[in-house]
Amino acid sequence: MQGNSFDHLVGDAYAVVAKPERLLKLLNDLQSPTATDEAVLQPHFANVIQLLNEIDPSVGSDFATYQLVAEENPSSKADLAITDRLQIIDFNANIFDDIKMELMQPLPDWMLGFDRAAITQLTNLMKGSDGAKSAIFRLHKSPDDEAGMLFAVGVSGKDKIIAEFHAMRLRWNDRSGAAFAATLELTQTEQKLAEHIVNGLTVREFADQRKRSLATARTQLKALLRKLAIGSQTDLISLYAGFHSAYLTSQFVENVADSTIQSRRLPLPDGSDLPYEIYGAPEGAPVLYLHATVDGAYLSQRQLDAVNGQGLRVIAPWLPFYAGSSMNNHGLDAVDEFVDRLIFLLDSLKIKSCVVVTARVSAPYGLAAVQRDPERFCGLVMAGGVLPADDANDFSHLALGYRAPLRLAKIAPSFVRLYFAATAAMVRRGQGAAFFESIYGDSAADIEALHRLDVVQLMKRSMQRTFEDGYEATAQQAVLTASDWSRYCHDIDAPVKMICGKEDGLAPPKMAEKFCRLYGFTLLGPLENVGSLAIHQVPEMVFGEARKIAKS
């Protein structure tokens, strides 16, 4: 990736600010970076994260829009609707009144300004080849209409694809425009030009107003687009539209902490603290539960029922950097430091021995604990899991949403923070469907679990804590998962059980069987209708196995 290819990548990165769902396209483009690429791209990734935070400051405070499938937009009838063959099936005669238009006729080339790139973009949008389901286009009412109008386009349908165009009423706002210009360090001329473009006027009109030549105005536009690392006027409009929407929303966000989600906090010898939750019977058999990335240390109602049904007392500490906690180390070193903290936690609670339960990516922490002190941590139940990133594990078995961030975590850690910043923004804006599909879309069982009301409620609450201090916690998880942590799998004297689902995309059955055979662990499964989310799909089995170990 050299030369002009960087301009494309940087442009896609900045496009994430306006449309966080563009993250998935960026993932595809960043499949094979090199160490030198990281040095070039890192400052741009950092800028995008800053932009996301500045225009969307509700990090950790509002995930009310979390959902797997975006709600249908109850907006008015489309001003133009076309098929995936670009045939017109409906139009607003009040807008397109300059020429005669007929239904089922092809979209005229002049309507997109004779712009082949725009036609290609629209075709790709209809095909879903770039991962996006919406975009902004400038349509012209006749071959002589130079200015045109801006339309927001959404694609819907599966068997019968339809694109609906809605005329945009977007206009430059003085307050958000000033913040936009300040954030992107625009000159006064650049700000005026951006305002001009957003308001739907042409470059020629800008030149006329400022009494400059058209060539000068075009040069200024090219310089502005280059500065913002974007490729077109519509990209500029898209960038501003996303900024404007998030900026106005942020003016009404009250960052008031919810007292119902405050954790217990254990002061530690180094001056920091360890946040944790406790569930179940006070006198029940103790179980240490280590959560997955965005599940957090909370339990759903079904999980609570399973815990209470087994008569367990669950202690659920938040993993490193979660819920306002800090660590002295990162990566594998953070694992060893965290195990020290777990021992200190058990001492403070006067727990001599307990079983450990892990969910997916927390497996390395659980294995490190039982390896370190098999008397204190007397057994481990892994509800699904990840596999050590040794030479044999190149992540090729993972879905794109997992595979790309893990590969990049080894080479471009700055991108991992961008990945989770954009993910958080997507979910907060009610656009999380593409993200979850990119991770769990191959498993019908996982998608079904993510639709369950108890899981939705858990995710809303947990993501609020996960992202309240930024993205260090999730970045640590990605870096750890992308590491070869197999050193924690050797010489374990406590029983280790791994629950495997037939649809598990993180540790597919054949790979899970090989992993357990190599280290002498017990494989339970593969189970029907169970994927990577076993902790949500079979919590009764998970905590039942923990109870068996506790009683043995």
N, C-alpha and C positions, 0 to 999 in steps of 0.2 A: 504494500500500500504506500505508494509514493506519489509525489507531484500533485496533479490535480485531484487525485482520489481523496486526498486529505480535505480539500474544499468540500467535497460531497459529504464526507463523514462529519465534518464540523457543522455544515449546514443542517444535516439531519439531527445533530445533537441539539442545536439551538431551536429547531422545530419542535422538540420535545416540550419546550416551555409553553408554547401555544396549544399543542396537542400531545399530552403525555402518552397517548396510545401509539405515537410514532416511535416510541421506545422499541417496540417489537421489530420494526423495520431496521432500526439501528443495530439491534442484536444480530440480525442476519448479515449486516454489512461488516460486523466486527468479529467474524468467526476465526480469523487467522492473523491477529496482530503480532507485531514483533516488539522487542524491548525498546527499540528506537521510536516506534509509534507512540508508546506510552508517554515519552518525554514531549512529543509534539502535541498530543491530544489532551494531556492532563490539565493544562490551564483552561482549556475550553470546557472540559467536563466540570471543573470547579466553578467556572462562571455560570454554567447552566444550573448547577445546584443552588448557587446564590440567587439566581433569578427565580427559580422555583420557590425558594424560601421567602424571598422578598415580596413576590406577588401572591403567594399562597401561605401566609404565616400561620395558618391554623394547624401546624404540625402537631399531631398528637391530641388535638382538641375536638375534632369533629369527624367521625367516620359514620355519621348517620346515613350516608348515601351508600354504605357498603352493600353490595348485592352482586350475585353472580351474573344475572342477566339484566341489562339495562331496561328500565321501564319504557313503555311505548310513549312516544312524544305526542301529546294530545293537541298539537298545534293545528293550525288551519290547513285547508287544502293547499296542495303544492301549486306553485306558479308554473311549473313545468315538470312533466313526468316522462321518462323514457325507459325503453326496455334495454336489456343487455346487448341488443344489436343496434343500440343508439337510434331506435325508432320512436317518434313522438306518439305518446298515447293520451296526453292531456296538456293543456296550456291555458294560461290566463290571458284572455283576449284584451284585457285592459292594459297589460304590459306589452304584449307582442301585437301591437295594433298597426305597425307601420307596413307590414307585409302580410301576404296571405299564407297561412300555415295550414297544413292538412294532417289529419291523424294518420298514423302508421307510415308516415314518410320519414326518411332518414334525417337526422339532425344536420342542418346545413353547416358546411365548413366555416362559413362566415360568422356563424353564431358564436364560435369560439375564437374569432379573430384570425382565422386562417392559421392558427397556431398548432403545428403538428405535435409539439410537446404537450400542449393542453389536451389534445385529442387522445394522445397516448396515456396521459395521466388519468383521464376519465375512463378509458377502456380498462386500465389496470385496476381502477377503483371498483368498477363493475365486476371484474373477475376476482377481486379480493387478493390480487397477487402481491400487494405491498402491505397487507395486514391492516390497512385503514378502512373505516366504514363511513368516513365523512371527509369533506374537503371544501375549499372555497374556490369558486370559478367566477370569471368575469364573462358575462354573456352580452352579445350585441343584438340589438333589435332589428338591424338591417345591415347590408354590406357597407353602407355609408356611415353607420353609427360608430364613431371612433371611441367615444368615452365608454359606452357600455354600462352595465350594472353588475353589482356583486351579488352572487347567490351562494347560499350555504347548501351543500348537497349531502344528502344522506342516502345510503343504500340499504335496502331491506329485501327480505324474501330468500328462499333457498332454491326451490325448483324454478320459480319464476322471479328473476332478479329485476328490481325496479329501482331507478334512481329518481329521487324527488328533489327538485330545486325550489328553494324558498328565497325570495328577494330579501337581501339584508338591509337593515335600517341602521347599520353601524355608522357612527360618525365620531370624529375625533373629540375626545373629552379633555377639557383643559387640565383637570386634576390628574387623571390617569395618564394623559399625554405627557405632562411634565415629569411624572414619576418614571414613565417609560423612557423618556429622553435622558433623564438623569442616570437611571440604572444602566443604560447602554452607552452612556457618555457620548451622546450625539451633540454635534455643534448646532448653533442656532439655525443655520441653513439646512442641515440634515433634518432637524426637527420639523421645520416648515415643509420640507419636501415630503417627509413621512406623513404629516398631517394632510397634505394635499392629496397624496395617493389614497390614504384611508378614506377620505371624503369622496372618492370616486372620480376625481378630476384627472386630466391627462398631463403627461410631461410637457406637451406643447403649451397647454394652458398655464402651467407653472412657469415656463420660460417667458411667456407673454406678460404675466403679472409682474415678474421681476425684471422685465426688460433685458433679458439675456437671450442668446441664440439657443435654438433647439439643441445643437450639438453640445453646448455647455451644460444644459439641463440634463441631457442624457448621460454625460460624463459624471455629473454629480449623483445621478441615480445609481450608476454602476458602482461608484465609490461607496455609496450608502449600503447597497446590497452586499458588497465585498466586506465591509466593516462588520455587518451582522452575520456574515457567513451564510447567506441565503441566496437563492437563485432567481427570484422573480418578484414582481410587484404583489402577486397573490400570496407569496410566502410572507412578505412584509405585513400584509393585511392580516394574515392568519396569526402571525406573531403578536401583533398589536391586539387583535381580538381576544386571544387567550389572556394576555396581560390585563387588558381592560376589564374582562369579566371577573378574573380572580381578584383584581385590585378593588373593585367595587364591593365584591362579596366580603373581602377581608375587612372593610370598614365597619361591618356590622357583626363581625365575629367577636364574641366575648370570651376571652381566654380565662374562664373561671374553672378552677379545679373542682372536679366532682368528688365530694367527700366520701361517696360510696365506693370509690375505687382505690382508696389509699391502702397501701400494703403495710404489713408489719415490717419493721426495719431493725436489723441486728447491727449494733455498732461493732466495728472490727478493730483489731489492734493497730492497724495502720492509719486509723482516722476516718476511713470510709465506712460504708455500711452495706449490708446485704438485704435487699427487699425479698420478702417471701409471703406466701399465703398458707393457711391451714384449713383443712376440710375434714369432715367425718367425725367419728366418735372419739372424744378425748382420751378414752382408755383403749382405743382400738390398736391393732397391730400396726406399727409405723411403716409407712411407705414413702420414699423420697421420689417425687415426680419431677422429671426434667422435661421441659416443654419443647415444642418445635418452634420454627422461626416466628411465624406471625400468630400462632395459637395462644402464646403467652402462658402465664402461670395460672390462668383461670380454668375452671372446669365447667362444662355444659351440664344441663340438668340430667341428661342421660348418664354422663360420667359420674356425677354426684350420686345418682341412684345406684350405680354399680359399686361405688366406693362404700356407700352405706350398706348395701346388700351383703358385702363381704366383711362388714364390721372393721373397716380399716380407718386409720388416721393418716391422712395424706399431708405431707409437708412439701410445698411446691415453691422452691426458690426461683427467682428470676435469673436467667442466664447472664453472663458477662455483658455489661454496658446497658442492660435493660432497666426500665423503670427508674432512671436517674442514678443508677449505680456506676461506679468507675472501677477500672482495673489498672494495675501497673504494667501489665504485659498484654500482648496480642498473639493471635495464632495459637500454636501448640503450647507455648509458654503460658498462655492464659488458661489453658485446660488444667495444668498442674496447679496454678494459683487458685483456680476455682475449687478444685478438690480440697485444698487446704481450708477454704472457706466453708465447704460443706461439713467437714469434720468439726470446725469451730461451731457451726450451727447446731449440729447434733449434740455437741457437748453442752451448749447453752440450754437446749431443750431436755437435757438429761436422757437422751436416747442412746442406749448402748449398741443397738444393732437394728438395721432396717434393710428392707428390700428396695432396690432401685427400679423405677419404671422410666423408660425413655420413649420419646416419640420422634421418629424420623431422624432429623439432623442432630439431635442431642445425644445420639449413640456414643460418640467419642468421649463425652463427659462421663457417661455411665460406666463405660468400659474402663476408663482411667480410675474411677473410684473403686470398683470391685478389684481391680488389679492392685491398687495401692494398699487397701486394707480390707481383705475378705472377711474379717471378723466383724468389722464395723458395718461394711456394706456386704451383706450375706448372700446376695443374689441379684440378678438383673433380668428384667423382662423388657425386650425391645419390641415396641409396637411399630413394626416396620423399621426401616433404617436406611442409612446411607452406607456406602462401602468405601474403604480406604482408597485414596487416589494413588495407587501404586502404578507400576509400569503397565500392568495388565488392565487397568481401569482408565480408559481415555474419555469416559463420559458419553461415548457414542450411543449408549443404550438410553440416555436420558432424553426427555422432551426438551424442545428448544428453550423454554422458559427456565429450565434448570441448567441445561448443558452449556449454553452460551455464557451466563454469568460465572459458572464455575471455571470454565476454561480461561475467561478473562481475569478471574480473581488471581491467577498465578502470574499474569503478565501486566495487567492494567487494573490494579486495585482501585484507582480513582474512578474507573467506570462503574465499579460495584456500588459505590455510594450514589452515583448518578442513577443507576438502575433502580435502587430502592427509593430514591427521592421521587423519581417519575412514577414508580409503582404506587407510592403513597398518594401522589397527586391524582393519579388515575382513579383510585378507589374513592377518594374524597369527592371527586367530581362525578361519581356514579358511572365510571367507565371501566370498571374492573373486570368485565367479562372476558375481554381479550387476554388479559394477564393470566387469569385462572385457567382459561382454555389452553394457553401456551404451556402450562405446567401439568394440568390434570386432564386435558381434553381426550387423551387416549383411553381413559378409564371411565366407563359409565357409572361404576360404583362410586368413584370419587366425586364426579359431577353431581350425582344424586345426593351424596352426603353434604356437599357444599350448598345445596338448595334447602336443606333441613333448617327449620326455624331455630332450633336450639344451637346449631352451628353458626348460623348467621348472627345470632345475638352474641355468641362467644367471640366471633371475629370482630364485630364492631367494638366490643369492649376491649379486647386484647390489642388490636391495632392502635387504639388510642394510647395505650401505655408503651407499645413497641416503638412508636415514632415520636414520643413526646420530647426527646432530647436529640432528635436527628436520626442519623443512619449508621452510627458506629456499631450498634448491636447487630443489625442485620449484616453489615459488612464483615464483622467478626465471624458470623455464622458461615458466610459464603467462603471466606478465606480458609476457615477450618475445614469445611466440607471438601474444599479443593486440595487439601493437603494429604500427604501419606501419613495417616495417624495409626497405621497398623501396629506401631510399637505398643499400643494399649491393649492389643488383642492376645498377647503372649503371656504364658505362665499365670493364668487366672485360676485360682483355687475355689472360686465360688461358682455355683450353677448359673449358666447364661442361657436364656431361651429367646429365640427370635420368632415372632409371629409374622408370617409372610402371606400376602394375598396373591391370588392368581393375576390380579390386574396391577400389581405394584410396579410402578415405573422407575422408582428409585433403586430398588433392589429386586429385580425380576427373579422369579422362582429359581431358575437355573443358576444364576449368580449367587443368590442367597444360599442355595444348597451347597455350592462350592465353598463359599465363605465360612459357613458353619462347619463343614467337614474339615476345612483347613485348621481351624482353631479349636475344634472339639466342642462347639456349641450345639444346643438342641434346636432343631428347626420344627416349628409348629405350623403345618400347612403344606402346600399353599391352599388357602381358603377360597371358596367360591364367593363371588360378589364382594370381594375385599380388595382394595387397592393400596395406595400409599397412606391413606387416612385411616388406618386400622384403629387408632386411638379413638376415633369418632364412630367407626363402623361396628367394632366388637369390643367396647370398653368392658363389658361383663367378662369376656374371656381374658382380657389384659389384666384386670385387677384380680380376677379369679386365679390366674397363674401366680401373681404376686402373693396372694394369700397362701397358696400351696407351698411356696418356698418358705414363707414366714413360719408355717406350722411344722416344716420338716426339721 
